[in-house]
Amino acid sequence: MTITPSGTGTKSVRSLIPARMDRLPWSRFHWLIVIGLGVSWILDGLEIQIVSSVSPVLQRAATLHLTTASVGLIGTTYLAGEVIGALLFGRITDALGRKKIFMWTLVLYLVASGIAGLSPALWFLLIFRLLAGMGIGGEYSAINSAIDELIPPYHRGRIDIAINGTYWAGAMIGSVASIFLLNPHLFPVDVGWRLGFFIGPVIGLVIIVLRRYIPESPRWLMTHGREREAEAIVEQIEARILAEGKTLEPVSDAQAIEISPRGAIPYREIAQTLFKKYPSRSFLGFSMMVTQAFLYNAIFFSYALVLAHFYHIPADQIGYYFFPFAVGNLAGPLLIGNLFDTIGRRKMIMFTYCVSALLLAVSAVLFDQGLLTAVTQTIFWCVIFFLASAGASSAYLTVSEIFPLELRGQAISFFFAISQLVGGVAAPFLFASLVGNGRHPGPLTIGYFVGATVMFAGGVIAWFYGVNAERHSLEEITAPLSAVASGGRG
């Protein structure tokens, strides 16, 4: 580390921190990051699965006696909370750091989700679903930033996609839990669904302890004038890796980056960076996030209603159909995520988006003709979302790695919020309404065709506007705003 005066009168820092972090071999430290931070997606998947599974139960007179539209409103409220939380905490994480925020947001989620299980009426449930969503929305901003800044570039794509894919591990937990919790022979009908809201907080309590051992991002510290703290953290990580018997490749001074630390980035500069300096990247991030959010939220929030109303599956049996669906979604990112680092981002994004869209269109035709059963419908969803899940995860990866470090959290939160507002918040309510009483498949079929069309469009846009970010340093893809000499891969 070398400190010299810059042209602006502030001290600039010539640092090897990014190069030292990028050349680290895979180690226990990186597993700590994966487990400690990746749980956010597990919790989100669990939350949405629980609500989706209990939705038919909440319509009974013995529980909250909700309408189909009210059930959709619960999902919409949760997603609205994610939007608010992402925008609020995205700004804060870029100003105060990654670690503080991913601790605060987890606590908010734990408290709100637990209290939601005590809801006496719809209005009470909506309030605390909103707050729980805010916690998870804030997690997305802080954690995607931290993961990309701590994981070496040769692993970043597959690890980020796999972690985002663990959303479906949470869905699997929720689907299995619903089989038992919604069984009237095991729990009273107004008790089982409430217990489901306490599963996430129990998991979260364990993760809070684990997250205490995850350090602040050295890259964030470096760009905020805290280079000595950043150096100390990197030295500790290197010492832990050497103690495991691994070797570290040397770094040269030519790999150093010169930084002139800055304070908070004003909103005007953020807007100029996103829409004037990187307009094509902003269009890419917007399209990828919106299209995958619309498809997922539309189908996932309404699938339990489809099983119940069109295929007449009892509420306590729906988990049996959700479990293989969740397995397919989890398997996609885990099994083909590495191809985003080898074959490349653009090719794999287009493939996963477009092929899943075509398969969805085929399934829509069969559904409309009454040629599907609950089993064959589930098989279609498993195949479709094996691909769509990897594509959706790559949307979060793309947004988190193609913008400057100083506004990474805000960029993630902005595109996440837009995607949920445009493609997510309205979708659960809309598709729940299209289900109706389950007698007429036509309206829902049209909804499926709309979902397929927007997903296909997202894949085509990624092909033309995508960034070849695979195996490149974050600073090479996009130089920090505080870099003395800035640039990027375009």
ABEGO torsion letter per residue (X at the ends): XBBBBBAAGBBBBBBAAAAAAAABBBBAAAAAAAAAAAAAAAAAAAAAAAAAAAAAAAABAABAGBBAAAAAAAAAAAAAAAAAAAAAAAAAAAAAEAAAAAAAAAAAAAAAAAAAAABABAAAAAAAAAAAAAAAAAAAAAAAAAAAAABBAAAAAAAAAAAAAAAAAAAAAAAAAAAAAABAAABBAAAAAAAAAAAAAAAAAAAAAAAAABBBBAAAAAAAGBAAAAAAAAAAAAAAAAAAGBBBBBBBAAABBBBBBBBBBBAAAAAAAAAAABAAAAAAAAAAAAAAAAAAAAAAAAAAAAAAAAAGBBAAAAAAAAAAAAAAAAAAAAAAAAAAAAAEAAAAAAAAAAAAAAAAAAAAAAAAAGABBAAAAAAAAAAAAAAAAAAAAAAAAAAAAABBAAAAAAAAAAAAAAAAAAAAAAAAAAAAAAAEAGABAAAAAAAAAAAAAAAAAAAAAAAAABBBABGBBAAAABBBAABABBEEAX
